[in-house]
Amino acid sequence: MTTRSVLRVAAIAVTVLTLVGQRSASADKQNVEEFYGTGFRAVSGVVSTNETLSDCGDSDATSNVILQTNAGTVTYTGILEGTGQLLTKLLSNRCVPSQPHNTFRVLDTFESLTVAGRTGGAVVEIIGYGRIPATGVSVNENTIRILCGTGDLKGVHAEGTLTVSVGPGVDSRAMQLWVHFGHNHDAGFDFLCETLDGN
């Protein structure tokens, strides 16, 4: 076989291997279901602990930076249905006492959560920032997503937004969510669901 023939055969073999190794562009879109819905999130029995991280370098006792940890019960209604346990880490910056603001991460853990009619264990993450425009009033805007699921929620992918308004006589935590089932999604958070029922 001539050198030219050998090179031609090698080029064809490389081309075939490349094509065989590629996924079809539509493979991840087959049998994908998308749902949009709204709902509400309610919390109860919350126990908080505070750790002062800084006095802001001044002599004002009302100015500080605090790490707050909250634990309690959370209930979802609407596109998400279920009751689970919440854990929140909130960093509150009160160095300007008249303009306190905060950032936080919430993990809501469910042994049983129904999402768009399918049920399994799940861990939901909420990340956001908030402010306190008046004493006893807090508002915040957040992103919400499901990090992992078990049972019928294995492989679920969901993202959305959550808006919160809390004040005297008011406690509104409304969400909107886009949910996908059936596509090849791996967020790398499956380890969070290893201890939940349904594995």
ZADO-1210 file (C-alpha; in nm, 4 decimals, padded with zeros to 6 digits):
<atoms>
<atom x="00.0000" y="00.0000" z="00.0000" code="MET" pos="1"/>
<atom x="00.1383" y="00.3394" z="-00.0952" code="THR" pos="2"/>
<atom x="00.1962" y="00.6164" z="00.1531" code="THR" pos="3"/>
<atom x="-00.0846" y="00.8144" z="-00.0070" code="ARG" pos="4"/>
<atom x="-00.3290" y="00.5220" z="00.0375" code="SER" pos="5"/>
<atom x="-00.2270" y="00.4737" z="00.4009" code="VAL" pos="6"/>
<atom x="-00.2856" y="00.8407" z="00.4753" code="LEU" pos="7"/>
<atom x="-00.6243" y="00.8307" z="00.3003" code="ARG" pos="8"/>
<atom x="-00.7340" y="00.5268" z="00.5081" code="VAL" pos="9"/>
<atom x="-00.6131" y="00.6957" z="00.8292" code="ALA" pos="10"/>
<atom x="-00.8037" y="01.0143" z="00.7449" code="ALA" pos="11"/>
<atom x="-01.1246" y="00.8194" z="00.6806" code="ILE" pos="12"/>
<atom x="-01.0822" y="00.6261" z="01.0075" code="ALA" pos="13"/>
<atom x="-01.0338" y="00.9463" z="01.2088" code="VAL" pos="14"/>
<atom x="-01.3419" y="01.1004" z="01.0450" code="THR" pos="15"/>
<atom x="-01.5556" y="00.7941" z="01.1231" code="VAL" pos="16"/>
<atom x="-01.4378" y="00.7833" z="01.4863" code="LEU" pos="17"/>
<atom x="-01.5113" y="01.1532" z="01.5265" code="THR" pos="18"/>
<atom x="-01.8657" y="01.1125" z="01.3926" code="LEU" pos="19"/>
<atom x="-01.9338" y="00.8006" z="01.6003" code="VAL" pos="20"/>
<atom x="-01.8178" y="00.9750" z="01.9195" code="GLY" pos="21"/>
<atom x="-02.0419" y="01.2783" z="01.8719" code="GLN" pos="22"/>
<atom x="-02.3877" y="01.2922" z="02.0284" code="ARG" pos="23"/>
<atom x="-02.6768" y="01.3826" z="01.8084" code="SER" pos="24"/>
<atom x="-02.7557" y="01.7526" z="01.8481" code="ALA" pos="25"/>
<atom x="-03.1170" y="01.6586" z="01.9164" code="SER" pos="26"/>
<atom x="-03.0418" y="01.3713" z="02.1572" code="ALA" pos="27"/>
<atom x="-03.0819" y="01.5837" z="02.4697" code="ASP" pos="28"/>
<atom x="-03.4038" y="01.7322" z="02.3329" code="LYS" pos="29"/>
<atom x="-03.5830" y="01.4026" z="02.2860" code="GLN" pos="30"/>
<atom x="-03.8641" y="01.3501" z="02.5352" code="ASN" pos="31"/>
<atom x="-03.7851" y="01.6744" z="02.7165" code="VAL" pos="32"/>
<atom x="-04.0804" y="01.8161" z="02.9061" code="GLU" pos="33"/>
<atom x="-04.0928" y="02.1760" z="03.0240" code="GLU" pos="34"/>
<atom x="-04.3320" y="02.3155" z="03.2807" code="PHE" pos="35"/>
<atom x="-04.3863" y="02.6692" z="03.4061" code="TYR" pos="36"/>
<atom x="-04.5675" y="02.7420" z="03.7277" code="GLY" pos="37"/>
<atom x="-04.6046" y="02.9700" z="04.0243" code="THR" pos="38"/>
<atom x="-04.6346" y="02.9064" z="04.3931" code="GLY" pos="39"/>
<atom x="-04.5597" y="03.0180" z="04.7452" code="PHE" pos="40"/>
<atom x="-04.3053" y="02.9365" z="05.0146" code="ARG" pos="41"/>
<atom x="-04.3935" y="02.9573" z="05.3859" code="ALA" pos="42"/>
<atom x="-04.1631" y="02.9132" z="05.6860" code="VAL" pos="43"/>
<atom x="-04.2412" y="02.8246" z="06.0473" code="SER" pos="44"/>
<atom x="-04.0693" y="02.7282" z="06.3711" code="GLY" pos="45"/>
<atom x="-03.7536" y="02.9166" z="06.2770" code="VAL" pos="46"/>
<atom x="-03.4754" y="02.9237" z="06.5366" code="VAL" pos="47"/>
<atom x="-03.1970" y="03.1788" z="06.4781" code="SER" pos="48"/>
<atom x="-02.8460" y="03.2102" z="06.6146" code="THR" pos="49"/>
<atom x="-02.6267" y="03.5164" z="06.5574" code="ASN" pos="50"/>
<atom x="-02.2503" y="03.5563" z="06.5481" code="GLU" pos="51"/>
<atom x="-02.1025" y="03.9071" z="06.5379" code="THR" pos="52"/>
<atom x="-01.8214" y="03.9194" z="06.2832" code="LEU" pos="53"/>
<atom x="-01.7332" y="04.2899" z="06.3007" code="SER" pos="54"/>
<atom x="-01.8161" y="04.6070" z="06.4912" code="ASP" pos="55"/>
<atom x="-01.7541" y="04.8044" z="06.1687" code="CYS" pos="56"/>
<atom x="-01.4584" y="04.9785" z="06.3364" code="GLY" pos="57"/>
<atom x="-01.6684" y="05.2391" z="06.5142" code="ASP" pos="58"/>
<atom x="-01.8130" y="05.2980" z="06.8599" code="SER" pos="59"/>
<atom x="-02.1792" y="05.2720" z="06.7466" code="ASP" pos="60"/>
<atom x="-02.3339" y="04.9707" z="06.9186" code="ALA" pos="61"/>
<atom x="-02.6035" y="04.9475" z="06.6485" code="THR" pos="62"/>
<atom x="-02.3539" y="04.9068" z="06.3628" code="SER" pos="63"/>
<atom x="-02.2075" y="04.5612" z="06.3032" code="ASN" pos="64"/>
<atom x="-02.1771" y="04.2685" z="06.0661" code="VAL" pos="65"/>
<atom x="-02.3632" y="03.9567" z="06.1760" code="ILE" pos="66"/>
<atom x="-02.3701" y="03.5974" z="06.0499" code="LEU" pos="67"/>
<atom x="-02.7164" y="03.4578" z="06.1189" code="GLN" pos="68"/>
<atom x="-02.8021" y="03.0870" z="06.0965" code="THR" pos="69"/>
<atom x="-03.1701" y="02.9934" z="06.0719" code="ASN" pos="70"/>
<atom x="-03.3204" y="02.6446" z="06.0989" code="ALA" pos="71"/>
<atom x="-03.6868" y="02.5542" z="06.0776" code="GLY" pos="72"/>
<atom x="-03.9676" y="02.4141" z="05.8664" code="THR" pos="73"/>
<atom x="-04.0582" y="02.5168" z="05.5119" code="VAL" pos="74"/>
<atom x="-04.3735" y="02.4444" z="05.3112" code="THR" pos="75"/>
<atom x="-04.4188" y="02.4918" z="04.9368" code="TYR" pos="76"/>
<atom x="-04.7528" y="02.5180" z="04.7577" code="THR" pos="77"/>
<atom x="-04.8206" y="02.5533" z="04.3864" code="GLY" pos="78"/>
<atom x="-04.5836" y="02.4104" z="04.1243" code="ILE" pos="79"/>
<atom x="-04.3823" y="02.2758" z="04.4210" code="LEU" pos="80"/>
<atom x="-04.5766" y="02.0887" z="04.6913" code="GLU" pos="81"/>
<atom x="-04.4266" y="01.9590" z="05.0138" code="GLY" pos="82"/>
<atom x="-04.2920" y="02.0255" z="05.3625" code="THR" pos="83"/>
<atom x="-03.9251" y="02.0019" z="05.4521" code="GLY" pos="84"/>
<atom x="-03.6443" y="02.1475" z="05.6606" code="GLN" pos="85"/>
<atom x="-03.4675" y="02.4777" z="05.5954" code="LEU" pos="86"/>
<atom x="-03.1159" y="02.5924" z="05.6741" code="LEU" pos="87"/>
<atom x="-03.0207" y="02.9533" z="05.6044" code="THR" pos="88"/>
<atom x="-02.6873" y="03.1336" z="05.6294" code="LYS" pos="89"/>
<atom x="-02.7423" y="03.5106" z="05.6202" code="LEU" pos="90"/>
<atom x="-02.4724" y="03.7786" z="05.6273" code="LEU" pos="91"/>
<atom x="-02.6207" y="04.1026" z="05.7569" code="SER" pos="92"/>
<atom x="-02.4257" y="04.4252" z="05.7071" code="ASN" pos="93"/>
<atom x="-02.5418" y="04.6984" z="05.9452" code="ARG" pos="94"/>
<atom x="-02.2346" y="04.9201" z="05.9246" code="CYS" pos="95"/>
<atom x="-02.4710" y="05.1964" z="05.8136" code="VAL" pos="96"/>
<atom x="-02.7549" y="05.1357" z="06.0613" code="PRO" pos="97"/>
<atom x="-03.0071" y="05.3345" z="05.8606" code="SER" pos="98"/>
<atom x="-02.9436" y="05.1194" z="05.5503" code="GLN" pos="99"/>
<atom x="-02.8999" y="04.7561" z="05.6603" code="PRO" pos="100"/>
<atom x="-02.8704" y="04.4971" z="05.3839" code="HIS" pos="101"/>
<atom x="-02.7898" y="04.1290" z="05.3588" code="ASN" pos="102"/>
<atom x="-02.6997" y="03.8341" z="05.1390" code="THR" pos="103"/>
<atom x="-02.7948" y="03.4742" z="05.2043" code="PHE" pos="104"/>
<atom x="-02.8089" y="03.1143" z="05.0903" code="ARG" pos="105"/>
<atom x="-03.0948" y="02.8808" z="05.1821" code="VAL" pos="106"/>
<atom x="-03.1059" y="02.5023" z="05.1473" code="LEU" pos="107"/>
<atom x="-03.4558" y="02.3532" z="05.1727" code="ASP" pos="108"/>
<atom x="-03.4362" y="01.9734" z="05.2059" code="THR" pos="109"/>
<atom x="-03.7343" y="01.7487" z="05.1308" code="PHE" pos="110"/>
<atom x="-03.7692" y="01.3744" z="05.1759" code="GLU" pos="111"/>
<atom x="-04.0833" y="01.4102" z="04.9624" code="SER" pos="112"/>
<atom x="-04.1505" y="01.6981" z="04.7227" code="LEU" pos="113"/>
<atom x="-04.3931" y="01.7064" z="04.4325" code="THR" pos="114"/>
<atom x="-04.2756" y="01.9087" z="04.1323" code="VAL" pos="115"/>
<atom x="-04.5157" y="01.9537" z="03.8393" code="ALA" pos="116"/>
<atom x="-04.6911" y="01.6306" z="03.9436" code="GLY" pos="117"/>
<atom x="-04.3812" y="01.4158" z="04.0035" code="ARG" pos="118"/>
<atom x="-04.2641" y="01.3163" z="04.3519" code="THR" pos="119"/>
<atom x="-03.9282" y="01.2372" z="04.5079" code="GLY" pos="120"/>
<atom x="-03.6703" y="01.3706" z="04.7482" code="GLY" pos="121"/>
<atom x="-03.5079" y="01.7033" z="04.6622" code="ALA" pos="122"/>
<atom x="-03.2784" y="01.9809" z="04.7772" code="VAL" pos="123"/>
<atom x="-03.3797" y="02.3341" z="04.6754" code="VAL" pos="124"/>
<atom x="-03.1332" y="02.6233" z="04.6852" code="GLU" pos="125"/>
<atom x="-03.2271" y="02.9901" z="04.7235" code="ILE" pos="126"/>
<atom x="-02.9649" y="03.2636" z="04.6871" code="ILE" pos="127"/>
<atom x="-03.0417" y="03.6315" z="04.7157" code="GLY" pos="128"/>
<atom x="-02.9989" y="03.9679" z="04.8741" code="TYR" pos="129"/>
<atom x="-03.2315" y="04.1789" z="05.0821" code="GLY" pos="130"/>
<atom x="-03.2766" y="04.5107" z="05.2507" code="ARG" pos="131"/>
<atom x="-03.4715" y="04.6514" z="05.5433" code="ILE" pos="132"/>
<atom x="-03.6335" y="04.9754" z="05.4277" code="PRO" pos="133"/>
<atom x="-03.8109" y="05.0279" z="05.7621" code="ALA" pos="134"/>
<atom x="-03.8109" y="04.8736" z="06.1070" code="THR" pos="135"/>
<atom x="-03.9879" y="04.5374" z="06.0954" code="GLY" pos="136"/>
<atom x="-04.0011" y="04.5356" z="05.7141" code="VAL" pos="137"/>
<atom x="-03.7782" y="04.3295" z="05.4844" code="SER" pos="138"/>
<atom x="-03.7848" y="04.2748" z="05.1085" code="VAL" pos="139"/>
<atom x="-03.5604" y="04.0571" z="04.8995" code="ASN" pos="140"/>
<atom x="-03.5168" y="03.9139" z="04.5527" code="GLU" pos="141"/>
<atom x="-03.3793" y="03.5651" z="04.5015" code="ASN" pos="142"/>
<atom x="-03.2969" y="03.2960" z="04.2516" code="THR" pos="143"/>
<atom x="-03.4284" y="02.9486" z="04.3240" code="ILE" pos="144"/>
<atom x="-03.3265" y="02.6158" z="04.1757" code="ARG" pos="145"/>
<atom x="-03.3477" y="02.2466" z="04.2496" code="ILE" pos="146"/>
<atom x="-02.9964" y="02.1124" z="04.3011" code="LEU" pos="147"/>
<atom x="-03.0798" y="01.7412" z="04.2947" code="CYS" pos="148"/>
<atom x="-03.3646" y="01.4945" z="04.3159" code="GLY" pos="149"/>
<atom x="-03.4458" y="01.1302" z="04.3865" code="THR" pos="150"/>
<atom x="-03.7260" y="00.9002" z="04.2748" code="GLY" pos="151"/>
<atom x="-03.9364" y="01.0619" z="04.0020" code="ASP" pos="152"/>
<atom x="-03.7305" y="01.3799" z="04.0463" code="LEU" pos="153"/>
<atom x="-03.4008" y="01.2142" z="03.9490" code="LYS" pos="154"/>
<atom x="-03.2407" y="01.4389" z="03.6877" code="GLY" pos="155"/>
<atom x="-03.4880" y="01.7257" z="03.7360" code="VAL" pos="156"/>
<atom x="-03.3673" y="02.0708" z="03.6364" code="HIS" pos="157"/>
<atom x="-03.5560" y="02.3729" z="03.7692" code="ALA" pos="158"/>
<atom x="-03.4758" y="02.7418" z="03.7985" code="GLU" pos="159"/>
<atom x="-03.6790" y="03.0480" z="03.8826" code="GLY" pos="160"/>
<atom x="-03.7202" y="03.3540" z="04.0994" code="THR" pos="161"/>
<atom x="-03.8602" y="03.4174" z="04.4465" code="LEU" pos="162"/>
<atom x="-03.9715" y="03.7576" z="04.5759" code="THR" pos="163"/>
<atom x="-04.0290" y="03.8173" z="04.9451" code="VAL" pos="164"/>
<atom x="-04.2102" y="04.0964" z="05.1276" code="SER" pos="165"/>
<atom x="-04.2363" y="04.0714" z="05.5058" code="VAL" pos="166"/>
<atom x="-04.3825" y="04.3385" z="05.7323" code="GLY" pos="167"/>
<atom x="-04.6495" y="04.3981" z="05.9960" code="PRO" pos="168"/>
<atom x="-04.9341" y="04.1645" z="05.9019" code="GLY" pos="169"/>
<atom x="-04.7675" y="04.0733" z="05.5698" code="VAL" pos="170"/>
<atom x="-04.5647" y="03.7645" z="05.4776" code="ASP" pos="171"/>
<atom x="-04.5592" y="03.7015" z="05.1031" code="SER" pos="172"/>
<atom x="-04.3030" y="03.4662" z="04.9441" code="ARG" pos="173"/>
<atom x="-04.4113" y="03.4214" z="04.5828" code="ALA" pos="174"/>
<atom x="-04.2159" y="03.2201" z="04.3267" code="MET" pos="175"/>
<atom x="-04.2124" y="03.1393" z="03.9587" code="GLN" pos="176"/>
<atom x="-04.0318" y="02.8331" z="03.8269" code="LEU" pos="177"/>
<atom x="-03.9329" y="02.6705" z="03.4981" code="TRP" pos="178"/>
<atom x="-03.8958" y="02.2931" z="03.5317" code="VAL" pos="179"/>
<atom x="-03.7386" y="02.0509" z="03.2829" code="HIS" pos="180"/>
<atom x="-03.7562" y="01.6723" z="03.2837" code="PHE" pos="181"/>
<atom x="-03.5851" y="01.4332" z="03.0453" code="GLY" pos="182"/>
<atom x="-03.2711" y="01.6110" z="02.9319" code="HIS" pos="183"/>
<atom x="-02.9100" y="01.5298" z="03.0075" code="ASN" pos="184"/>
<atom x="-02.8390" y="01.7702" z="03.2910" code="HIS" pos="185"/>
<atom x="-02.5754" y="01.7252" z="03.5592" code="ASP" pos="186"/>
<atom x="-02.5291" y="02.0131" z="03.8019" code="ALA" pos="187"/>
<atom x="-02.2919" y="01.8079" z="04.0157" code="GLY" pos="188"/>
<atom x="-02.5006" y="01.8366" z="04.3332" code="PHE" pos="189"/>
<atom x="-02.6337" y="01.4775" z="04.3507" code="ASP" pos="190"/>
<atom x="-02.4316" y="01.4176" z="04.6694" code="PHE" pos="191"/>
<atom x="-02.6764" y="01.6463" z="04.8541" code="LEU" pos="192"/>
<atom x="-02.9580" y="01.3956" z="04.7914" code="CYS" pos="193"/>
<atom x="-02.7711" y="01.0798" z="04.8932" code="GLU" pos="194"/>
<atom x="-02.9366" y="01.0602" z="05.2356" code="THR" pos="195"/>
<atom x="-03.2917" y="01.1253" z="05.1159" code="LEU" pos="196"/>
<atom x="-03.5573" y="00.8578" z="05.0733" code="ASP" pos="197"/>
<atom x="-03.6128" y="00.7338" z="04.7204" code="GLY" pos="198"/>
<atom x="-03.2513" y="00.6562" z="04.6248" code="ASN" pos="199"/>
</atoms>
